[in-house]
Amino acid sequence: KAIAVAQKASQEDEAGNYDEAIRSYQHAVKYFLHIVKEPQGKDGNQKIRDKCKLYLDRVEELQEYLEKKEVASRINL
């Protein structure tokens, strides 16, 4: 489930549907972190954590982009 949600996030991101991409990245992280609670082995858990960090960094980038876009649209009104 986590992988499917992460793939959806990536597809939405590529399509420019940033609000949906943000939601999907956040859901994917939630699913992955639930998996980390289960014993996967040190390497497996680290890989999951690394992916979660990448997704959360991307969420931050998209949120900043959308905020700047919102401000720009208000200025142009």
Secondary structure, 3 states (H helix, E strand, C coil): CHHHHHHHHHHHHHHCCHHHHHHHHHHHHHHHHHHHHCCCCHHHHHHHHHHHHHHHHHHHHHHHHHHHHHHHHHHCC
